[in-house]
Amino acid sequence: MKRQKPEYGECIAYCRFDYVPEGLEAKYASYEPNPETALVPNGFLDGLLERYELPATAREEVEAALDEIVQDSVLHAFTKFLVHDMCTARNRCDPDFYTNMTPGCMKRYGEWYSFLLLLACIAPSIESLERRGVPKIHYENVPHQPLKSQIEKIVSYGDPKVHDFPWVMNFYTCSIFHLDRFLFIPYRFESAFSMFRNKETQQVVALRHAGEAFRADGQRDGINGVFDPSGRFVSLWEEDEDGITANRINPMGFVEREPVRIAKKDWEPALRIGDTLLALHIPSGPGYTPERLRASMAMAIDFYERYFPELPVKGFWSESWLYDTRLSLILDPDKSNIIQVQRQFYNYPIDEGDGMLRYEVFGDRAADPLGGEIQLKTSLQKAAANYMKTGARFNTLAMIVLKEEVSRIGNMPYISLEDLDKFRIAADAHLQGRVSDR
C-alpha cells in the first residue's frame, strides 16, 4: 500500500530545497495529511485565473508548473504539509522564518514554486476563517493585495518570482487584517524588558533587563556606529522577594541611567517575554492621527476577542522611524501628526539606527543627505538634514500600547511632562558638544 506520508528525511533529501525553515521536522512528525484535499482546488484556480483574465500562454504556464508539483508524489505531499503549517504559522506567532523556497527536484518550473506555494495557502485560509465565522468583508480582498501585482508581473514579464515572501505571506494566508486605518497581525513579544502596572494608580512602567550597554542618551551603545565610552552605562536587574531594582525605560524612547525600585506589593506584571500582542503596520495614506489610532486599536481588540478568542492579546507592538522621538526636536509637536501619534505610545529603543528614516525620507537606506547629491525638497528633508549636520543621528524605535490604555489614546497615556523634560536633557547627551566633521 502506498504511503500517504513519506518520512521527513526522505522528503528533504529528495526535494533538495535551497532553503528550509528551522523547526519543521517536529511539526511534520505530528502532521496528519488529508489525502482528499487538493493542493489548489480546480474551481478556485479557474475562478482566480478568470478574475485576472490571464492570457492563454500565462495560464498554461501556471497550470503546467502546478502540475509538475502535483505529479511528483513526494514533493506534492511535502508541499501540502508546508501549506498546512504556513496557514497557521502567524496565529501561532511561529518564530520559524519562511521565505522563498526552490526545490531542486523540479526540472522545468522550479522558479514558480514559491508563488504556487503561497497561492495554495489562499483556499484553506479562507475556509478556516469561514469556520470561525469571520465576515467575508474582512478577508475577501486580503490575498489579492499582493496577488494582483504578482499576476501583472507574470503577464508582463513572465516572471513568477516572489518579492518579500515573509511580508506577502501574511496576505496569502489571510493572517493580516485591515481594521479601519491600520493593519494588524499576531506577534509574540520578545524584547528585553518587562512592564508592570501599579495596582492603585494604574501607572505603567517598563524596566529593562540586565546586561545591555547604553549611551548617555539612553540608546544602545553603537547604534549608527556611534559609541560613547565616557557616558556608557550597563542596565541592571536586582530582584528580591520584596521588589525589583532596574533601569526604567522612559516612554519617550530611551533608557534612564539611574535605576528605580518598585515594590512587588504595589506593582503587578503587565507584559512579559512570550506574551501575545498585535503587531500594527501603517499603510500609506491620510488619517494618521491619534483618533484613528484609537478607533483602529479598539476595533482590533474586539475583532480578535470575538474571532480568535484563543489568543490572549495583551496589547499592541510596532517599530518604525515614525516613532523616533528625536523627530519632536525638528517638527512642531502641536501641528505634526507624527509627533502627536508617537506620544500615545510607550516607546523604547531597539537595535536599529536611522536606515529606515533615510529610506522613507531620502529614498535610500544608505542615503547621505549631507553629501550634496540629494536635492532637499520637503520641509522634513531639510529639517532632518540640518539636524544631522550637528553630528546627531535618528533611530528606529519600537512601541507598546497595552489594551487597557486604548481608550486613553489622545491623552498621552504613558508620557508625562516630566518624561518630556528628561528626554530634552538626555537627547544627544552622548555628543558632548561635538559637531559633525562636515
Residue pairs with C-beta under 8 A, 6 or more apart in sequence:
2 73
4 33
4 35
4 77
5 31
5 33
5 77
6 14
6 73
6 74
6 77
6 78
8 24
8 25
8 28
8 29
10 74
11 28
11 74
11 77
11 78
12 20
14 74
14 75
14 105
15 74
15 75
15 78
15 103
15 104
15 105
16 103
16 104
16 105
17 101
17 102
17 103
17 104
18 101
18 102
18 104
19 99
19 100
19 101
19 102
20 101
21 96
21 97
21 98
22 96
22 97
23 94
23 95
23 96
24 85
24 96
27 85
28 81
31 81
31 84
31 85
33 77
33 80
33 81
33 84
37 80
37 124
39 66
39 69
39 70
39 76
39 79
39 80
39 83
39 120
40 66
40 116
40 119
40 120
40 123
41 123
44 122
44 123
45 62
45 63
45 66
48 119
48 147
49 59
49 62
52 147
52 148
52 151
52 155
54 62
54 151
54 154
54 155
55 155
58 154
58 155
58 158
61 109
61 112
61 154
61 158
61 160
62 112
62 116
62 154
64 108
64 109
65 108
65 109
65 112
65 113
65 116
65 160
66 112
66 116
68 106
68 107
68 108
68 109
69 75
69 76
69 79
69 106
69 113
69 116
70 76
72 105
72 106
74 105
75 103
75 105
75 106
79 117
79 120
80 120
82 101
82 117
83 117
83 120
83 121
83 124
84 124
85 94
86 98
86 117
86 121
86 169
86 173
87 121
87 124
87 125
87 128
87 173
88 94
88 128
89 96
89 98
89 173
89 175
90 169
90 170
90 173
90 175
90 176
90 185
90 186
91 175
91 186
91 308
91 311
93 186
93 187
93 188
93 276
95 188
97 166
98 165
98 166
98 169
99 165
99 166
100 114
100 161
100 162
100 165
101 113
101 114
101 117
102 110
102 111
102 113
102 114
103 110
103 113
104 110
106 113
111 160
111 161
112 160
114 160
114 161
114 162
114 165
115 150
115 154
115 160
115 161
115 162
118 162
118 165
118 168
118 169
118 172
119 147
119 172
121 169
121 172
121 173
122 143
122 147
122 172
122 173
122 174
125 139
125 143
125 172
125 173
125 174
125 175
126 139
126 174
128 174
129 138
129 139
129 174
129 307
132 307
132 308
133 307
134 307
138 177
138 303
139 174
139 177
142 171
142 174
142 176
142 177
142 178
143 171
143 172
143 174
145 171
146 168
146 171
146 172
147 171
147 172
150 160
150 162
150 168
153 159
153 160
154 160
162 168
169 175
170 176
170 185
175 185
175 186
176 183
176 184
176 185
176 281
177 183
177 184
177 185
177 300
177 303
178 283
179 296
179 299
179 300
179 303
180 292
180 295
180 296
180 299
181 283
181 287
181 288
181 292
181 293
181 295
181 296
182 280
182 281
182 282
182 283
182 292
182 293
182 296
182 297
182 300
183 280
183 281
183 282
183 283
184 278
184 279
184 280
184 281
184 296
184 300
184 303
184 304
184 316
185 278
185 279
185 281
186 276
186 277
186 278
186 279
186 304
186 308
186 311
186 313
187 276
187 277
187 278
187 279
187 317
188 274
188 275
188 276
188 277
189 271
189 272
189 273
189 274
189 275
189 276
189 277
189 314
189 317
190 273
190 274
191 273
191 348
191 350
191 398
192 208
192 209
192 212
192 273
193 206
193 207
193 208
193 209
193 249
193 348
194 206
194 207
194 209
194 269
194 271
194 272
194 273
195 204
195 205
195 206
195 207
195 269
195 270
195 271
195 272
195 346
195 400
195 402
196 204
196 205
196 206
196 207
196 244
196 262
196 267
196 268
196 269
196 270
197 203
197 204
197 267
197 268
197 269
197 270
197 402
197 404
198 204
198 205
198 266
198 267
199 266
199 267
199 268
200 266
202 404
204 270
204 346
204 402
204 405
204 413
204 414
205 248
205 260
205 262
205 267
206 248
206 249
206 251
206 271
206 346
206 348
206 400
207 237
207 244
207 246
207 247
207 248
207 249
207 260
207 262
208 235
208 237
208 246
208 247
208 248
208 249
208 255
209 235
209 237
209 246
210 234
210 235
210 236
210 237
210 246
211 234
211 235
212 220
212 234
212 235
212 255
213 220
213 221
213 222
213 232
213 233
213 234
213 235
214 220
214 221
214 232
214 233
214 234
214 235
214 247
214 254
214 255
214 257
214 349
215 221
215 223
215 226
215 227
215 228
215 231
215 232
215 429
215 430
216 228
216 230
216 231
216 232
216 233
216 257
216 426
216 429
216 430
216 432
217 228
217 231
217 254
217 426
217 427
217 428
217 429
217 430
218 250
218 253
218 254
218 255
218 256
218 257
218 349
218 426
219 254
219 255
219 349
219 395
219 430
220 349
220 350
220 351
221 227
221 228
221 232
223 349
223 351
223 352
223 353
223 393
223 395
224 353
224 354
224 393
224 395
225 353
226 393
226 430
228 430
230 432
231 429
231 430
231 432
233 257
235 246
235 247
235 255
236 245
236 246
236 247
236 259
237 244
237 245
237 246
238 244
238 245
238 246
239 245
241 264
242 263
242 264
242 265
243 261
243 262
243 263
243 264
244 261
244 262
244 264
245 259
245 260
245 261
246 259
246 260
247 255
247 256
247 257
247 258
247 259
247 260
248 255
248 256
248 259
248 260
249 255
249 256
249 346
249 348
249 349
250 256
250 419
250 422
250 423
250 426
251 345
251 346
251 347
251 348
251 414
251 415
251 419
252 325
252 347
252 415
252 419
252 420
252 422
252 423
253 323
253 324
253 325
253 347
253 348
253 349
253 395
253 397
253 423
254 325
254 349
254 423
254 426
254 427
255 349
256 422
256 426
270 314
270 402
271 277
271 314
271 315
271 400
271 402
275 312
275 314
276 311
276 312
276 313
276 314
277 313
277 314
277 315
277 316
277 317
277 400
278 300
278 304
278 313
278 315
278 316
278 317
279 316
279 317
279 318
280 296
280 297
280 316
280 317
280 318
281 318
282 288
282 318
282 320
282 322
288 337
288 338
288 341
289 337
289 340
289 341
290 340
290 341
290 344
290 409
290 410
291 410
293 341
293 344
293 409
294 344
294 406
294 407
294 409
294 410
297 316
297 401
297 403
297 406
297 409
298 406
298 407
300 316
301 313
301 403
301 406
304 311
304 313
305 313
313 403
314 402
314 403
315 400
315 401
315 402
315 403
315 404
315 405
315 406
316 399
316 400
316 401
316 403
317 398
317 399
317 400
318 398
318 399
319 350
319 352
319 396
319 397
319 398
319 399
320 356
320 396
320 397
321 354
321 356
321 357
321 360
321 361
321 394
321 396
322 338
322 341
322 342
323 342
323 345
323 347
323 396
323 397
323 398
323 399
324 342
324 354
324 357
324 394
324 395
324 396
324 397
325 342
325 347
325 397
325 423
325 427
326 387
326 392
326 394
326 395
326 427
326 428
327 336
327 338
327 339
327 342
327 394
328 336
328 339
328 342
329 387
329 427
330 380
330 383
330 384
330 386
330 387
331 338
331 339
331 380
331 383
332 339
333 339
333 340
333 343
342 399
343 412
343 415
344 401
344 409
344 410
344 412
344 413
344 414
345 399
345 400
345 401
345 414
346 399
346 400
346 401
346 402
346 414
347 397
347 398
347 399
348 397
348 398
348 399
348 400
349 395
349 397
349 398
350 396
350 397
350 398
352 395
352 396
353 393
353 394
353 395
353 396
354 393
354 394
354 395
354 396
355 365
355 366
355 396
356 365
356 396
357 384
357 394
357 396
358 364
358 365
358 366
358 367
358 369
359 365
359 367
361 378
361 380
361 381
361 384
362 369
362 374
362 381
362 384
363 374
367 374
368 374
369 376
369 381
369 384
369 385
369 388
370 385
370 388
370 389
370 436
370 438
374 381
376 382
376 385
384 394
387 394
388 394
388 436
389 435
389 436
389 438
390 428
390 431
390 435
390 436
391 431
391 434
391 435
391 436
392 428
392 431
401 409
401 413
405 413
405 414
